């Protein structure tokens, strides 16, 4: 069944535009898993590092790299896991429902249905995932558990079923057997009910052993560590005291490390795609003229990989599209996710045949959450949405180089428009807009 899951996932990834494929790989939370083997050695094909390099080159890649990324990302995120803790004296494979799939010599492979059940009240491991199989009489019988490390990294929040195998090495006598199944870790993470994400950097990886205690804190749904970074997923915003408690438990009260709320996390990725598709038709004033606007201006610079043959015509087309759809659509999404509609305008400006800026204007400072929604919307529009379509039509094979990163994250930088410097006193610089 793993082969079937892998084929389905690879087909799904092949259907994505290249920028979306690269974004999906580079935003996978456990980059160490993509780049390193279990023993810590570097993989022959470090998928995360390769994807990041392609992103830095403006999404330019060879056909060989394209298929290698899809192949390796699928293989890493759809692992095969043996069921552990199996007590063979209490399990009788002859009584289990199964279908013979393959037989070679003394080895037989059977397909089986598995049921996975979270055990949050398990006294030994709150992340424990019980594994059961169906008997001939239709009842479900527990045979063991999923690996403890896997369960901690990808906790299960509701019961679900999965396909898997029973392998027999006793010439069909079912005397020496093993049980295994495969799961899509991305799919598991999508179902996590957490809504908010906090991050802390510079924490010793020894804190990995304290994550289970951290997840017992009120409001904390999940915690994970990777490369001295702590990620805490919560079902509500944490108070200042709770944030300090998290740091105290993982880094120490006097460590100087701080916990930062990165963004609002939307667990349903299909809903996220819908949101970005809705915002993707960005626009402003008809005729290509940027209207007179007052407020706080947020800029996003870009560079094209080839010169536009008709810069003025392209700019007019971009701003016409901007005026017809975008502001209302963007405000609608901001209202849905943040409860406010502060955007007053959006316009494209070209500073040369290959350089320019997308300018979003708001009547008041945007919150971290609002900047995140706006930033992702602009990125989507410029890489895959309506703006990209206009640019591609204008210059043929269109590619846009990455936006200027700040600390490895995409950001919107505020600048003043019709305001004095004093108006910006105390206005914080925007936090990271894209979670790595």
C-alpha positions as CSV (number, residue, x, y, z in Angstrom):
1,X,0.0,0.0,0.0
2,X,2.9,2.3,0.5
3,X,3.6,2.2,-3.2
4,X,0.0,3.2,-3.9
5,X,0.3,6.1,-1.4
6,X,3.6,7.2,-3.0
7,X,2.1,7.2,-6.5
8,X,-0.9,9.2,-5.4
9,X,1.3,11.8,-3.6
10,X,3.7,12.1,-6.6
11,X,0.8,12.6,-8.9
12,X,-0.5,15.4,-6.6
13,X,2.9,17.1,-6.5
14,X,3.3,16.9,-10.3
15,X,0.0,18.8,-10.6
16,X,1.4,21.8,-8.7
17,X,3.1,24.8,-10.4
18,X,6.8,24.8,-9.7
19,X,6.7,27.8,-7.2
20,X,4.0,26.0,-5.2
21,X,5.9,22.7,-5.2
22,X,9.1,24.5,-4.0
23,X,7.1,26.4,-1.4
24,X,5.6,23.3,-0.1
25,X,8.9,21.6,0.3
26,X,10.7,24.6,1.9
27,X,7.9,25.2,4.4
28,X,7.8,21.6,5.6
29,X,8.5,21.9,9.3
30,X,11.1,19.2,9.8
31,X,13.8,20.3,7.4
32,X,16.3,18.0,9.1
33,X,14.2,15.0,8.1
34,X,14.5,16.2,4.4
35,X,18.2,16.8,4.6
36,X,19.6,14.2,6.9
37,X,19.5,10.4,7.5
38,X,18.6,8.9,10.8
39,X,22.2,8.7,11.9
40,X,22.6,12.5,11.3
41,X,24.6,12.1,8.1
42,X,23.7,14.3,5.1
43,X,21.4,12.7,2.5
44,X,22.8,12.1,-1.0
45,X,19.9,14.3,-2.2
46,X,19.1,16.8,0.6
47,X,15.6,17.7,-0.6
48,X,15.1,20.8,1.6
49,X,18.5,22.3,0.7
50,X,18.0,21.7,-3.0
51,X,14.5,23.2,-2.9
52,X,15.8,26.3,-1.1
53,X,18.6,26.7,-3.7
54,X,16.1,26.5,-6.5
55,X,13.9,29.2,-4.8
56,X,16.9,31.5,-4.4
57,X,17.6,31.1,-8.2
58,X,14.1,32.3,-9.1
59,X,12.6,28.7,-9.4
60,X,14.9,27.7,-12.2
61,X,15.6,24.0,-12.2
62,X,16.4,21.1,-14.5
63,X,14.0,18.3,-15.4
64,X,16.2,15.9,-13.4
65,X,16.0,18.1,-10.3
66,X,12.2,18.4,-10.7
67,X,11.6,14.7,-10.7
68,X,14.2,14.1,-7.9
69,X,12.4,16.6,-5.7
70,X,9.0,14.9,-6.2
71,X,10.4,11.4,-5.7
72,X,12.4,12.2,-2.6
73,X,9.9,14.5,-0.9
74,X,7.2,11.8,-1.3
75,X,9.5,9.1,0.0
76,X,10.5,11.0,3.1
77,X,7.0,12.2,4.0
78,X,5.3,8.8,3.4
79,X,7.4,6.5,5.6
80,X,6.7,2.8,6.2
81,X,6.4,2.1,10.0
82,X,6.6,-1.2,11.7
83,X,4.1,-1.8,14.5
84,X,6.0,-2.0,17.8
85,X,5.2,-3.6,21.1
86,X,3.6,-6.7,19.5
87,X,3.1,-9.6,21.9
88,X,3.0,-12.6,19.7
89,X,1.5,-14.9,22.4
90,X,-1.6,-12.6,22.4
91,X,-1.9,-12.2,18.6
92,X,-2.9,-15.0,16.3
93,X,-2.6,-13.9,12.6
94,X,-4.7,-16.8,11.4
95,X,-7.7,-15.0,13.0
96,X,-7.1,-11.6,11.2
97,X,-8.7,-10.5,8.0
98,X,-6.1,-10.2,5.3
99,X,-5.6,-10.6,1.5
100,X,-2.6,-12.4,0.0
101,X,-0.8,-10.0,-2.3
102,X,2.5,-11.7,-3.0
103,X,4.4,-14.9,-2.3
104,X,8.1,-15.6,-3.0
105,X,9.8,-18.6,-1.6
106,X,9.1,-18.7,2.1
107,X,7.9,-15.1,2.3
108,X,4.3,-14.0,1.9
109,X,2.9,-10.5,2.0
110,X,-0.7,-9.8,3.0
111,X,-2.7,-6.6,2.8
112,X,-4.6,-5.6,6.0
113,X,-6.8,-2.9,7.3
114,X,-5.4,-1.1,10.4
115,X,-7.2,1.2,12.9
116,X,-5.2,3.9,14.6
117,X,-6.5,5.2,17.9
118,X,-4.9,8.1,20.0
119,X,-4.5,7.4,23.7
120,X,-4.2,10.8,25.4
121,X,-4.8,9.3,28.8
122,X,-2.0,6.7,28.4
123,X,0.0,7.0,31.7
124,X,3.3,6.3,29.9
125,X,2.9,8.4,26.7
126,X,0.2,10.9,26.1
127,X,1.0,10.8,22.3
128,X,0.6,7.0,22.2
129,X,-1.2,5.7,19.1
130,X,-2.8,2.3,19.5
131,X,-2.8,0.0,16.4
132,X,-5.6,-2.6,15.9
133,X,-6.5,-5.0,13.1
134,X,-9.8,-6.6,12.2
135,X,-10.6,-10.2,13.1
136,X,-12.6,-12.6,11.0
137,X,-15.7,-11.9,13.2
138,X,-15.5,-8.2,12.5
139,X,-14.2,-7.1,15.9
140,X,-11.0,-5.0,16.3
141,X,-8.0,-6.4,18.1
142,X,-5.1,-4.4,19.4
143,X,-1.7,-5.7,18.2
144,X,0.7,-2.9,19.4
145,X,1.6,0.8,18.9
146,X,3.2,3.1,16.4
147,X,6.8,4.1,17.1
148,X,7.0,6.5,20.1
149,X,9.2,9.0,18.2
150,X,6.8,9.1,15.2
151,X,3.8,9.6,17.5
152,X,5.5,12.6,19.2
153,X,6.4,14.2,15.9
154,X,3.0,13.6,14.3
155,X,0.4,13.2,17.0
156,X,-3.0,11.8,16.1
157,X,-6.1,13.7,17.4
158,X,-8.8,11.4,16.1
159,X,-9.2,7.8,15.2
160,X,-8.6,6.8,11.6
161,X,-8.0,3.8,9.5
162,X,-5.1,3.0,7.2
163,X,-3.9,0.3,4.8
164,X,-0.9,-1.8,5.6
165,X,0.9,-5.2,5.5
166,X,1.5,-8.4,7.3
167,X,4.7,-10.1,6.2
168,X,5.2,-13.8,6.9
169,X,8.6,-15.5,6.8
170,X,7.5,-19.0,7.6
171,X,6.3,-20.4,4.3
172,X,2.7,-19.4,4.9
173,X,2.4,-20.9,8.4
174,X,2.2,-17.4,10.0
175,X,4.7,-18.3,12.6
176,X,7.2,-15.5,12.0
177,X,5.4,-12.3,11.0
178,X,5.8,-8.5,11.2
179,X,3.2,-5.7,10.8
180,X,3.8,-2.4,9.0
181,X,1.8,0.5,7.5
182,X,2.4,3.8,5.8
183,X,0.9,7.2,6.5
184,X,1.3,10.6,4.8
185,X,2.8,12.8,7.5
186,X,1.6,16.0,5.7
187,X,-1.9,14.7,5.9
188,X,-1.6,14.0,9.6
189,X,-0.2,17.5,10.3
190,X,-3.1,19.0,8.3
191,X,-5.6,17.5,10.7
192,X,-3.9,18.9,13.8
193,X,-6.4,21.3,15.5
194,X,-3.7,23.8,16.5
195,X,-4.4,27.4,15.3
196,X,-1.5,29.4,16.5
197,X,2.3,29.0,16.1
198,X,5.0,30.2,18.4
199,X,8.7,30.0,17.7
200,X,11.9,30.3,19.7
201,X,15.5,30.1,18.4
202,X,18.8,29.2,20.0
203,X,17.4,26.4,22.2
204,X,19.6,23.4,22.9
205,X,18.4,20.3,21.1
206,X,18.5,18.6,24.5
207,X,15.1,20.2,25.1
208,X,13.7,17.5,22.8
209,X,13.2,15.4,25.9
210,X,11.0,18.0,27.5
211,X,8.5,18.3,24.7
212,X,6.1,15.8,26.2
213,X,5.9,17.8,29.4
214,X,5.4,21.0,27.4
215,X,2.5,19.5,25.6
216,X,0.8,18.9,29.0
217,X,0.5,22.7,29.5
218,X,-3.0,24.2,29.1
219,X,-3.5,25.5,25.6
220,X,-0.5,23.7,24.0
221,X,-1.5,21.2,21.4
222,X,1.9,20.2,20.0
223,X,5.6,21.0,20.3
224,X,8.5,20.1,18.1
225,X,12.2,20.8,17.9
226,X,14.5,21.0,14.8
227,X,18.0,22.4,14.6
228,X,17.9,24.5,17.8
229,X,14.4,25.9,16.9
230,X,11.3,25.3,19.1
231,X,7.9,25.3,17.5
232,X,4.8,25.4,19.8
233,X,1.3,24.9,18.3
234,X,-1.5,26.2,20.5
235,X,-5.3,26.3,20.3
236,X,-5.4,29.8,21.6
237,X,-3.0,32.8,22.1
238,X,-0.6,32.3,25.0
239,X,-0.5,34.9,27.8
240,X,2.9,36.5,28.6
241,X,3.2,34.3,31.7
242,X,2.5,31.2,29.7
243,X,5.1,32.2,27.1
244,X,7.7,32.7,29.9
245,X,6.7,29.2,31.3
246,X,7.4,27.6,27.9
247,X,10.9,29.2,27.7
248,X,11.6,28.3,31.4
249,X,10.7,24.7,30.7
250,X,12.9,24.4,27.6
251,X,15.7,26.9,27.8
252,X,15.7,28.2,31.3
253,X,14.3,31.4,32.8
254,X,17.6,33.4,32.5
255,X,18.5,32.1,29.0
256,X,17.7,35.3,27.2
257,X,15.6,33.3,24.7
258,X,12.1,34.7,23.8
259,X,9.1,33.1,22.3
260,X,7.6,34.9,19.3
261,X,4.1,34.3,17.8
262,X,4.8,33.8,14.1
263,X,1.4,33.7,12.5
264,X,-2.1,32.4,12.7
265,X,-2.0,28.9,11.5
266,X,-4.9,27.6,9.3
267,X,-4.8,23.8,9.7
268,X,-7.1,23.1,6.7
269,X,-4.7,23.6,3.8
270,X,-7.6,23.3,1.3
271,X,-9.2,26.3,3.0
272,X,-5.8,28.1,2.7
273,X,-5.6,27.4,-1.0
274,X,-9.2,28.7,-1.4
275,X,-8.3,31.8,0.5
276,X,-5.2,32.5,-1.6
277,X,-7.1,31.8,-4.8
278,X,-9.7,34.3,-3.8
279,X,-7.1,36.9,-2.9
280,X,-5.1,36.0,-6.0
281,X,-7.0,38.3,-8.3
282,X,-5.2,41.4,-7.0
283,X,-6.0,44.9,-8.4
284,X,-6.6,48.8,-8.3
285,X,-7.5,51.9,-10.4
286,X,-8.7,51.4,-14.0
287,X,-6.5,52.9,-16.6
288,X,-3.4,51.9,-14.8
289,X,-3.2,55.0,-12.7
290,X,-2.3,54.7,-9.0
291,X,-5.0,56.6,-7.1
292,X,-4.1,59.2,-4.4
293,X,-4.1,57.4,-1.1
294,X,-3.1,58.3,2.4
295,X,-2.1,55.9,5.1
296,X,0.7,53.4,5.8
297,X,2.3,51.9,2.8
298,X,3.7,48.4,2.7
299,X,6.1,47.6,-0.2
300,X,7.3,44.4,-1.8
301,X,10.1,44.7,-4.3
302,X,10.7,42.2,-7.1
303,X,13.0,41.6,-10.0
304,X,12.1,39.8,-13.3
305,X,14.5,37.5,-15.0
306,X,13.9,39.1,-18.4
307,X,13.2,42.6,-19.6
308,X,9.5,43.6,-20.3
309,X,9.1,44.7,-24.0
310,X,6.3,47.1,-23.0
311,X,6.8,48.2,-19.4
312,X,4.1,50.9,-19.4
313,X,1.5,48.7,-21.1
314,X,2.2,45.8,-18.6
315,X,2.0,48.3,-15.7
316,X,-1.4,49.6,-16.9
317,X,-2.7,46.0,-17.2
318,X,-1.5,45.1,-13.7
319,X,-3.1,48.1,-12.1
320,X,-6.4,47.7,-14.1
321,X,-6.6,44.1,-12.7
322,X,-5.6,45.5,-9.3
323,X,-8.5,48.0,-9.3
324,X,-11.2,45.6,-10.4
325,X,-10.9,42.9,-7.9
326,X,-8.3,43.1,-5.3
327,X,-9.0,45.5,-2.5
328,X,-12.5,44.3,-1.8
329,X,-11.3,40.6,-2.0
330,X,-8.3,41.2,0.2
331,X,-10.3,43.1,2.8
332,X,-12.9,40.3,2.7
333,X,-10.3,37.7,3.6
334,X,-8.7,39.9,6.2
335,X,-12.1,40.4,7.8
336,X,-12.7,36.7,7.8
337,X,-9.4,35.8,9.4
338,X,-8.6,38.9,11.5
339,X,-11.9,40.8,11.9
340,X,-10.6,44.0,10.2
341,X,-10.7,45.5,6.7
342,X,-7.9,48.1,6.8
343,X,-6.6,48.0,3.2
344,X,-7.3,51.1,1.1
345,X,-5.4,50.3,-2.0
346,X,-2.9,48.2,-4.0
347,X,-0.8,49.3,-6.9
348,X,2.1,48.1,-9.1
349,X,5.1,50.4,-9.8
350,X,8.0,49.7,-12.1
351,X,11.3,51.3,-11.5
352,X,12.9,49.8,-14.6
353,X,12.2,47.2,-17.3
354,X,12.9,44.4,-14.8
355,X,12.5,46.0,-11.4
356,X,9.5,47.2,-9.5
357,X,7.4,47.3,-6.3
358,X,4.0,46.2,-5.3
359,X,2.5,48.7,-2.8
360,X,-0.3,48.0,-0.4
361,X,-1.7,50.9,1.5
362,X,-3.6,50.6,4.8
363,X,-5.4,53.3,6.9
364,X,-3.6,52.0,10.0
365,X,-0.7,49.7,10.9
366,X,-1.3,46.0,10.0
367,X,-1.0,43.4,12.7
368,X,1.4,40.5,12.3
369,X,-1.5,38.3,11.4
370,X,-2.8,40.8,8.7
371,X,0.7,41.2,7.3
372,X,0.9,37.4,7.0
373,X,-2.3,37.1,5.0
374,X,-1.4,40.0,2.8
375,X,2.2,38.8,2.2
376,X,1.0,35.3,1.2
377,X,-1.6,36.8,-1.1
378,X,0.9,39.0,-2.9
379,X,3.4,36.1,-3.2
380,X,0.7,33.9,-4.7
381,X,-0.5,36.5,-7.2
382,X,3.0,37.3,-8.4
383,X,4.1,33.7,-8.7
384,X,0.9,31.8,-9.8
385,X,-2.1,34.2,-9.8
386,X,-3.5,36.9,-12.1
387,X,-0.5,39.1,-12.0
388,X,1.8,36.3,-13.0
389,X,-0.5,35.6,-16.0
390,X,-0.2,39.2,-17.2
391,X,3.5,39.2,-16.8
392,X,3.8,35.8,-18.6
393,X,1.7,37.1,-21.5
394,X,3.9,40.2,-21.7
395,X,7.3,38.6,-21.6
396,X,6.7,34.9,-22.6
397,X,8.5,32.5,-20.3
398,X,8.0,34.5,-17.1
399,X,9.9,33.9,-13.9
400,X,10.2,36.2,-10.9
401,X,13.2,36.1,-8.6
402,X,12.5,35.6,-4.9
403,X,11.6,38.6,-2.8
404,X,14.3,40.0,-0.5
405,X,14.3,37.9,2.6
406,X,14.8,39.1,6.2
407,X,16.2,36.4,8.4
408,X,15.2,33.8,6.0
409,X,11.5,34.8,5.9
410,X,9.5,36.8,3.5
411,X,8.3,40.1,4.9
412,X,6.4,43.2,4.0
413,X,8.3,46.4,4.9
414,X,6.2,49.4,5.9
415,X,7.1,52.9,4.5
416,X,5.4,56.2,5.0
417,X,3.0,57.8,2.5
418,X,1.6,61.3,3.4
419,X,2.7,60.7,7.0
420,X,5.5,62.3,9.0
421,X,8.2,60.2,10.7
422,X,6.6,60.9,14.1
423,X,3.6,58.9,13.0
424,X,5.8,55.8,13.0
425,X,7.1,56.2,16.5
426,X,6.7,52.9,18.3
427,X,5.6,51.0,15.2
428,X,7.3,47.6,15.3
429,X,9.1,46.2,12.3
430,X,7.0,43.3,10.8
431,X,7.7,39.8,12.1
432,X,8.5,36.9,9.7
433,X,5.6,36.4,7.4
434,X,6.3,32.9,6.2
435,X,7.0,29.9,8.5
436,X,10.0,27.9,7.4
